[in-house]
Amino acid sequence: MWVRDTAGTWHECTTARLTADATAQGRHRLDFDGGARGNHFFLKNCGFFAETGKVGTQSTRDSTAAEKPDVDLGSLPR
């Protein structure tokens, strides 16, 4: 995951935090999980599986800095 600032500089996002809505916070559904594996983040919810992620857990994925985006944003429709 990458974001670009208004100066045109790309910044890699390698850290994420698992959050949850009121249903999960109220423990009405417990089938949710999220984290990092290798250079990917994952989010899994619903489907009646056994894992329950810990809300607020911070995950760090491996860097993909060698794969910096090459996007001409000016050519995209506005």
Biopython code that builds the backbone (N, CA, C, O; Angstrom):
import numpy as np
from Bio.PDB.StructureBuilder import StructureBuilder

atoms = [
    (1, "MET", "N", (0.847, -1.165, 0.000)),
    (1, "MET", "CA", (0.000, 0.000, 0.000)),
    (1, "MET", "C", (0.896, 1.232, 0.000)),
    (1, "MET", "O", (1.867, 1.327, 0.750)),
    (2, "TRP", "N", (0.541, 2.149, -0.849)),
    (2, "TRP", "CA", (1.292, 3.389, -0.993)),
    (2, "TRP", "C", (0.321, 4.568, -1.016)),
    (2, "TRP", "O", (-0.824, 4.423, -1.445)),
    (3, "VAL", "N", (0.765, 5.701, -0.567)),
    (3, "VAL", "CA", (0.006, 6.949, -0.672)),
    (3, "VAL", "C", (0.934, 8.015, -1.239)),
    (3, "VAL", "O", (2.151, 7.953, -1.063)),
    (4, "ARG", "N", (0.348, 8.986, -1.918)),
    (4, "ARG", "CA", (1.140, 10.069, -2.504)),
    (4, "ARG", "C", (0.706, 11.381, -1.888)),
    (4, "ARG", "O", (-0.488, 11.660, -1.781)),
    (5, "ASP", "N", (1.683, 12.195, -1.479)),
    (5, "ASP", "CA", (1.345, 13.495, -0.895)),
    (5, "ASP", "C", (1.164, 14.532, -2.000)),
    (5, "ASP", "O", (1.371, 14.243, -3.178)),
    (6, "THR", "N", (0.776, 15.734, -1.605)),
    (6, "THR", "CA", (0.486, 16.784, -2.589)),
    (6, "THR", "C", (1.727, 17.274, -3.326)),
    (6, "THR", "O", (1.619, 17.935, -4.358)),
    (7, "ALA", "N", (2.906, 16.951, -2.796)),
    (7, "ALA", "CA", (4.153, 17.321, -3.473)),
    (7, "ALA", "C", (4.570, 16.263, -4.491)),
    (7, "ALA", "O", (5.558, 16.442, -5.204)),
    (8, "GLY", "N", (3.807, 15.143, -4.563)),
    (8, "GLY", "CA", (4.123, 14.097, -5.531)),
    (8, "GLY", "C", (5.039, 13.014, -5.001)),
    (8, "GLY", "O", (5.476, 12.157, -5.769)),
    (9, "THR", "N", (5.340, 13.026, -3.725)),
    (9, "THR", "CA", (6.218, 12.017, -3.135)),
    (9, "THR", "C", (5.395, 10.821, -2.653)),
    (9, "THR", "O", (4.393, 10.990, -1.958)),
    (10, "TRP", "N", (5.822, 9.619, -3.025)),
    (10, "TRP", "CA", (5.158, 8.398, -2.604)),
    (10, "TRP", "C", (5.679, 7.954, -1.237)),
    (10, "TRP", "O", (6.872, 8.051, -0.952)),
    (11, "HIS", "N", (4.767, 7.467, -0.401)),
    (11, "HIS", "CA", (5.113, 6.966, 0.935)),
    (11, "HIS", "C", (4.521, 5.565, 1.100)),
    (11, "HIS", "O", (3.338, 5.342, 0.844)),
    (12, "GLU", "N", (5.348, 4.650, 1.521)),
    (12, "GLU", "CA", (4.899, 3.267, 1.705)),
    (12, "GLU", "C", (4.243, 3.100, 3.077)),
    (12, "GLU", "O", (4.764, 3.586, 4.081)),
    (13, "CYS", "N", (3.108, 2.418, 3.116)),
    (13, "CYS", "CA", (2.423, 2.104, 4.376)),
    (13, "CYS", "C", (2.754, 0.660, 4.743)),
    (13, "CYS", "O", (2.339, -0.271, 4.052)),
    (14, "THR", "N", (3.486, 0.480, 5.808)),
    (14, "THR", "CA", (3.862, -0.875, 6.220)),
    (14, "THR", "C", (3.266, -1.261, 7.570)),
    (14, "THR", "O", (3.473, -2.380, 8.039)),
    (15, "THR", "N", (2.529, -0.350, 8.197)),
    (15, "THR", "CA", (1.938, -0.623, 9.506)),
    (15, "THR", "C", (0.438, -0.358, 9.452)),
    (15, "THR", "O", (-0.007, 0.627, 8.863)),
    (16, "ALA", "N", (-0.339, -1.247, 10.073)),
    (16, "ALA", "CA", (-1.792, -1.097, 10.137)),
    (16, "ALA", "C", (-2.273, -1.561, 11.509)),
    (16, "ALA", "O", (-1.612, -2.350, 12.184)),
    (17, "ARG", "N", (-3.433, -1.055, 11.901)),
    (17, "ARG", "CA", (-4.026, -1.423, 13.191)),
    (17, "ARG", "C", (-5.414, -2.005, 12.946)),
    (17, "ARG", "O", (-6.196, -1.442, 12.180)),
    (18, "LEU", "N", (-5.724, -3.135, 13.593)),
    (18, "LEU", "CA", (-7.027, -3.776, 13.457)),
    (18, "LEU", "C", (-8.070, -3.000, 14.259)),
    (18, "LEU", "O", (-7.922, -2.813, 15.467)),
    (19, "THR", "N", (-9.116, -2.554, 13.583)),
    (19, "THR", "CA", (-10.228, -1.857, 14.232)),
    (19, "THR", "C", (-11.490, -2.684, 14.033)),
    (19, "THR", "O", (-11.491, -3.642, 13.259)),
    (20, "ALA", "N", (-12.562, -2.318, 14.725)),
    (20, "ALA", "CA", (-13.802, -3.086, 14.619)),
    (20, "ALA", "C", (-15.006, -2.171, 14.792)),
    (20, "ALA", "O", (-14.927, -1.128, 15.441)),
    (21, "ASP", "N", (-16.113, -2.581, 14.201)),
    (21, "ASP", "CA", (-17.350, -1.814, 14.328)),
    (21, "ASP", "C", (-18.066, -2.177, 15.634)),
    (21, "ASP", "O", (-17.565, -2.972, 16.430)),
    (22, "ALA", "N", (-19.238, -1.585, 15.837)),
    (22, "ALA", "CA", (-19.985, -1.801, 17.090)),
    (22, "ALA", "C", (-20.404, -3.254, 17.272)),
    (22, "ALA", "O", (-20.507, -3.726, 18.404)),
    (23, "THR", "N", (-20.646, -3.965, 16.187)),
    (23, "THR", "CA", (-21.034, -5.378, 16.290)),
    (23, "THR", "C", (-19.907, -6.196, 16.905)),
    (23, "THR", "O", (-20.141, -6.991, 17.815)),
    (24, "ALA", "N", (-18.698, -6.010, 16.418)),
    (24, "ALA", "CA", (-17.547, -6.726, 16.977)),
    (24, "ALA", "C", (-17.188, -6.199, 18.362)),
    (24, "ALA", "O", (-16.881, -6.979, 19.263)),
    (25, "GLN", "N", (-17.225, -4.896, 18.531)),
    (25, "GLN", "CA", (-16.901, -4.303, 19.830)),
    (25, "GLN", "C", (-17.865, -4.803, 20.914)),
    (25, "GLN", "O", (-17.471, -4.988, 22.065)),
    (26, "GLY", "N", (-19.131, -5.021, 20.535)),
    (26, "GLY", "CA", (-20.123, -5.511, 21.484)),
    (26, "GLY", "C", (-20.114, -7.025, 21.614)),
    (26, "GLY", "O", (-20.932, -7.598, 22.335)),
    (27, "ARG", "N", (-19.184, -7.673, 20.912)),
    (27, "ARG", "CA", (-19.001, -9.125, 20.954)),
    (27, "ARG", "C", (-20.228, -9.886, 20.440)),
    (27, "ARG", "O", (-20.498, -11.008, 20.867)),
    (28, "HIS", "N", (-20.977, -9.250, 19.502)),
    (28, "HIS", "CA", (-22.119, -9.914, 18.882)),
    (28, "HIS", "C", (-21.669, -10.857, 17.779)),
    (28, "HIS", "O", (-22.342, -11.846, 17.489)),
    (29, "ARG", "N", (-20.524, -10.551, 17.158)),
    (29, "ARG", "CA", (-19.868, -11.436, 16.187)),
    (29, "ARG", "C", (-18.400, -11.469, 16.574)),
    (29, "ARG", "O", (-17.796, -10.437, 16.864)),
    (30, "LEU", "N", (-17.840, -12.662, 16.574)),
    (30, "LEU", "CA", (-16.430, -12.820, 16.943)),
    (30, "LEU", "C", (-15.592, -13.378, 15.810)),
    (30, "LEU", "O", (-14.411, -13.664, 16.004)),
    (31, "ASP", "N", (-16.177, -13.538, 14.633)),
    (31, "ASP", "CA", (-15.429, -14.087, 13.497)),
    (31, "ASP", "C", (-14.822, -12.958, 12.668)),
    (31, "ASP", "O", (-15.305, -12.609, 11.591)),
    (32, "PHE", "N", (-13.740, -12.402, 13.220)),
    (32, "PHE", "CA", (-12.976, -11.378, 12.503)),
    (32, "PHE", "C", (-11.510, -11.533, 12.863)),
    (32, "PHE", "O", (-11.171, -11.991, 13.955)),
    (33, "ASP", "N", (-10.658, -11.154, 11.948)),
    (33, "ASP", "CA", (-9.220, -11.230, 12.170)),
    (33, "ASP", "C", (-8.545, -10.319, 11.152)),
    (33, "ASP", "O", (-9.138, -9.992, 10.124)),
    (34, "GLY", "N", (-7.342, -9.918, 11.423)),
    (34, "GLY", "CA", (-6.582, -9.085, 10.501)),
    (34, "GLY", "C", (-5.135, -9.054, 10.933)),
    (34, "GLY", "O", (-4.825, -9.293, 12.100)),
    (35, "GLY", "N", (-4.254, -8.763, 10.009)),
    (35, "GLY", "CA", (-2.838, -8.703, 10.337)),
    (35, "GLY", "C", (-1.992, -8.569, 9.089)),
    (35, "GLY", "O", (-2.422, -8.001, 8.085)),
    (36, "ALA", "N", (-0.785, -9.099, 9.166)),
    (36, "ALA", "CA", (0.159, -9.046, 8.047)),
    (36, "ALA", "C", (0.795, -10.401, 7.854)),
    (36, "ALA", "O", (1.078, -11.122, 8.811)),
    (37, "ARG", "N", (1.015, -10.732, 6.597)),
    (37, "ARG", "CA", (1.749, -11.946, 6.218)),
    (37, "ARG", "C", (2.682, -11.551, 5.089)),
    (37, "ARG", "O", (2.237, -11.139, 4.018)),
    (38, "GLY", "N", (3.977, -11.680, 5.334)),
    (38, "GLY", "CA", (4.937, -11.288, 4.303)),
    (38, "GLY", "C", (4.779, -9.821, 3.976)),
    (38, "GLY", "O", (4.860, -8.972, 4.863)),
    (39, "ASN", "N", (4.550, -9.510, 2.691)),
    (39, "ASN", "CA", (4.414, -8.105, 2.296)),
    (39, "ASN", "C", (2.957, -7.716, 2.019)),
    (39, "ASN", "O", (2.689, -6.787, 1.258)),
    (40, "HIS", "N", (2.017, -8.443, 2.650)),
    (40, "HIS", "CA", (0.596, -8.162, 2.460)),
    (40, "HIS", "C", (-0.121, -7.991, 3.793)),
    (40, "HIS", "O", (0.228, -8.631, 4.785)),
    (41, "PHE", "N", (-1.121, -7.126, 3.804)),
    (41, "PHE", "CA", (-2.058, -7.047, 4.916)),
    (41, "PHE", "C", (-3.233, -7.953, 4.576)),
    (41, "PHE", "O", (-3.504, -8.198, 3.401)),
    (42, "PHE", "N", (-3.932, -8.453, 5.591)),
    (42, "PHE", "CA", (-5.156, -9.193, 5.350)),
    (42, "PHE", "C", (-6.219, -8.763, 6.352)),
    (42, "PHE", "O", (-5.905, -8.332, 7.462)),
    (43, "LEU", "N", (-7.472, -8.885, 5.951)),
    (43, "LEU", "CA", (-8.622, -8.617, 6.799)),
    (43, "LEU", "C", (-9.645, -9.697, 6.483)),
    (43, "LEU", "O", (-9.972, -9.942, 5.322)),
    (44, "LYS", "N", (-10.142, -10.332, 7.524)),
    (44, "LYS", "CA", (-11.101, -11.424, 7.358)),
    (44, "LYS", "C", (-12.236, -11.185, 8.338)),
    (44, "LYS", "O", (-12.002, -10.971, 9.527)),
    (45, "ASN", "N", (-13.484, -11.220, 7.832)),
    (45, "ASN", "CA", (-14.615, -11.058, 8.738)),
    (45, "ASN", "C", (-15.827, -11.805, 8.209)),
    (45, "ASN", "O", (-15.989, -12.001, 7.005)),
    (46, "CYS", "N", (-16.674, -12.217, 9.146)),
    (46, "CYS", "CA", (-17.888, -12.982, 8.870)),
    (46, "CYS", "C", (-17.529, -14.327, 8.224)),
    (46, "CYS", "O", (-16.389, -14.526, 7.807)),
    (47, "GLY", "N", (-18.454, -15.206, 8.144)),
    (47, "GLY", "CA", (-18.202, -16.516, 7.567)),
    (47, "GLY", "C", (-18.124, -17.603, 8.617)),
    (47, "GLY", "O", (-17.884, -18.765, 8.289)),
    (48, "PHE", "N", (-18.324, -17.246, 9.872)),
    (48, "PHE", "CA", (-18.396, -18.216, 10.960)),
    (48, "PHE", "C", (-17.132, -19.076, 11.079)),
    (48, "PHE", "O", (-17.215, -20.304, 11.079)),
    (49, "PHE", "N", (-15.985, -18.441, 11.179)),
    (49, "PHE", "CA", (-14.725, -19.146, 11.437)),
    (49, "PHE", "C", (-14.346, -18.943, 12.899)),
    (49, "PHE", "O", (-14.929, -18.095, 13.574)),
    (50, "ALA", "N", (-13.386, -19.703, 13.392)),
    (50, "ALA", "CA", (-13.091, -19.760, 14.821)),
    (50, "ALA", "C", (-12.165, -18.657, 15.335)),
    (50, "ALA", "O", (-12.190, -18.351, 16.527)),
    (51, "GLU", "N", (-11.352, -18.055, 14.472)),
    (51, "GLU", "CA", (-10.379, -17.070, 14.927)),
    (51, "GLU", "C", (-11.052, -15.757, 15.320)),
    (51, "GLU", "O", (-12.032, -15.340, 14.701)),
    (52, "THR", "N", (-10.526, -15.122, 16.335)),
    (52, "THR", "CA", (-10.951, -13.778, 16.710)),
    (52, "THR", "C", (-9.715, -12.920, 16.871)),
    (52, "THR", "O", (-8.870, -13.196, 17.722)),
    (53, "GLY", "N", (-9.603, -11.872, 16.051)),
    (53, "GLY", "CA", (-8.474, -10.961, 16.165)),
    (53, "GLY", "C", (-8.623, -10.087, 17.398)),
    (53, "GLY", "O", (-9.718, -9.935, 17.939)),
    (54, "LYS", "N", (-7.521, -9.523, 17.831)),
    (54, "LYS", "CA", (-7.541, -8.618, 18.981)),
    (54, "LYS", "C", (-7.595, -7.183, 18.454)),
    (54, "LYS", "O", (-6.651, -6.705, 17.825)),
    (55, "VAL", "N", (-8.705, -6.512, 18.718)),
    (55, "VAL", "CA", (-8.895, -5.135, 18.261)),
    (55, "VAL", "C", (-7.791, -4.259, 18.840)),
    (55, "VAL", "O", (-7.473, -4.346, 20.026)),
    (56, "GLY", "N", (-7.214, -3.420, 17.993)),
    (56, "GLY", "CA", (-6.138, -2.533, 18.402)),
    (56, "GLY", "C", (-4.749, -3.088, 18.111)),
    (56, "GLY", "O", (-3.753, -2.376, 18.235)),
    (57, "THR", "N", (-4.684, -4.359, 17.723)),
    (57, "THR", "CA", (-3.388, -4.970, 17.406)),
    (57, "THR", "C", (-2.765, -4.278, 16.196)),
    (57, "THR", "O", (-3.426, -4.083, 15.177)),
    (58, "GLN", "N", (-1.513, -3.917, 16.313)),
    (58, "GLN", "CA", (-0.784, -3.289, 15.215)),
    (58, "GLN", "C", (0.043, -4.355, 14.513)),
    (58, "GLN", "O", (0.700, -5.168, 15.164)),
    (59, "SER", "N", (0.010, -4.349, 13.188)),
    (59, "SER", "CA", (0.758, -5.307, 12.378)),
    (59, "SER", "C", (1.687, -4.554, 11.442)),
    (59, "SER", "O", (1.370, -3.455, 10.986)),
    (60, "THR", "N", (2.823, -5.148, 11.164)),
    (60, "THR", "CA", (3.790, -4.574, 10.240)),
    (60, "THR", "C", (4.077, -5.579, 9.142)),
    (60, "THR", "O", (4.400, -6.735, 9.418)),
    (61, "ARG", "N", (3.959, -5.143, 7.899)),
    (61, "ARG", "CA", (4.260, -6.023, 6.769)),
    (61, "ARG", "C", (5.645, -5.713, 6.228)),
    (61, "ARG", "O", (6.201, -4.647, 6.493)),
    (62, "ASP", "N", (6.197, -6.648, 5.472)),
    (62, "ASP", "CA", (7.497, -6.440, 4.843)),
    (62, "ASP", "C", (7.390, -5.318, 3.804)),
    (62, "ASP", "O", (6.335, -5.115, 3.204)),
    (63, "SER", "N", (8.477, -4.605, 3.603)),
    (63, "SER", "CA", (8.524, -3.504, 2.661)),
    (63, "SER", "C", (8.501, -3.997, 1.213)),
    (63, "SER", "O", (9.026, -5.065, 0.898)),
    (64, "THR", "N", (7.891, -3.206, 0.351)),
    (64, "THR", "CA", (7.933, -3.439, -1.088)),
    (64, "THR", "C", (8.545, -2.214, -1.777)),
    (64, "THR", "O", (8.162, -1.865, -2.894)),
    (65, "ALA", "N", (9.493, -1.573, -1.104)),
    (65, "ALA", "CA", (10.077, -0.319, -1.597)),
    (65, "ALA", "C", (10.648, -0.449, -3.008)),
    (65, "ALA", "O", (10.693, 0.536, -3.745)),
    (66, "ALA", "N", (11.079, -1.634, -3.391)),
    (66, "ALA", "CA", (11.610, -1.832, -4.741)),
    (66, "ALA", "C", (10.495, -1.764, -5.785)),
    (66, "ALA", "O", (10.780, -1.666, -6.978)),
    (67, "GLU", "N", (9.244, -1.814, -5.363)),
    (67, "GLU", "CA", (8.097, -1.797, -6.266)),
    (67, "GLU", "C", (7.318, -0.490, -6.158)),
    (67, "GLU", "O", (6.091, -0.492, -6.254)),
    (68, "LYS", "N", (8.006, 0.604, -5.962)),
    (68, "LYS", "CA", (7.375, 1.921, -5.829)),
    (68, "LYS", "C", (6.438, 2.166, -7.012)),
    (68, "LYS", "O", (6.799, 1.867, -8.150)),
    (69, "PRO", "N", (5.239, 2.706, -6.761)),
    (69, "PRO", "CA", (4.270, 2.931, -7.848)),
    (69, "PRO", "C", (4.800, 3.865, -8.936)),
    (69, "PRO", "O", (5.538, 4.813, -8.667)),
    (70, "ASP", "N", (4.405, 3.569, -10.149)),
    (70, "ASP", "CA", (4.702, 4.432, -11.289)),
    (70, "ASP", "C", (3.366, 4.739, -11.955)),
    (70, "ASP", "O", (2.980, 4.090, -12.927)),
    (71, "VAL", "N", (2.664, 5.739, -11.420)),
    (71, "VAL", "CA", (1.311, 6.068, -11.867)),
    (71, "VAL", "C", (1.277, 7.524, -12.324)),
    (71, "VAL", "O", (1.714, 8.426, -11.609)),
    (72, "ASP", "N", (0.756, 7.730, -13.516)),
    (72, "ASP", "CA", (0.561, 9.091, -14.013)),
    (72, "ASP", "C", (-0.833, 9.530, -13.579)),
    (72, "ASP", "O", (-1.805, 9.325, -14.306)),
    (73, "LEU", "N", (-0.930, 10.134, -12.394)),
    (73, "LEU", "CA", (-2.227, 10.528, -11.853)),
    (73, "LEU", "C", (-2.915, 11.579, -12.707)),
    (73, "LEU", "O", (-4.142, 11.673, -12.706)),
    (74, "GLY", "N", (-2.137, 12.371, -13.436)),
    (74, "GLY", "CA", (-2.708, 13.386, -14.295)),
    (74, "GLY", "C", (-3.511, 12.821, -15.451)),
    (74, "GLY", "O", (-4.358, 13.516, -16.012)),
    (75, "SER", "N", (-3.260, 11.570, -15.816)),
    (75, "SER", "CA", (-3.985, 10.960, -16.928)),
    (75, "SER", "C", (-5.306, 10.306, -16.497)),
    (75, "SER", "O", (-6.076, 9.842, -17.338)),
    (76, "LEU", "N", (-5.559, 10.275, -15.201)),
    (76, "LEU", "CA", (-6.801, 9.656, -14.709)),
    (76, "LEU", "C", (-7.972, 10.636, -14.827)),
    (76, "LEU", "O", (-7.788, 11.849, -14.726)),
    (77, "PRO", "N", (-9.188, 10.094, -15.043)),
    (77, "PRO", "CA", (-10.350, 10.977, -15.122)),
    (77, "PRO", "C", (-10.607, 11.674, -13.785)),
    (77, "PRO", "O", (-10.351, 11.110, -12.721)),
    (78, "ARG", "N", (-11.106, 12.884, -13.852)),
    (78, "ARG", "CA", (-11.408, 13.635, -12.629)),
    (78, "ARG", "C", (-12.871, 13.550, -12.304)),
    (78, "ARG", "O", (-13.317, 14.121, -11.309)),
]
sb = StructureBuilder()
sb.init_structure("model")
sb.init_model(0)
sb.init_chain("A")
sb.init_seg("    ")
for serial, (resi, resn, name, xyz) in enumerate(atoms, 1):
    if name == "N":
        sb.init_residue(resn, " ", resi, " ")
    sb.init_atom(name, np.array(xyz, "f"), 0.0, 1.0, " ", f" {name:<3s}", serial, name[0])
structure = sb.get_structure()
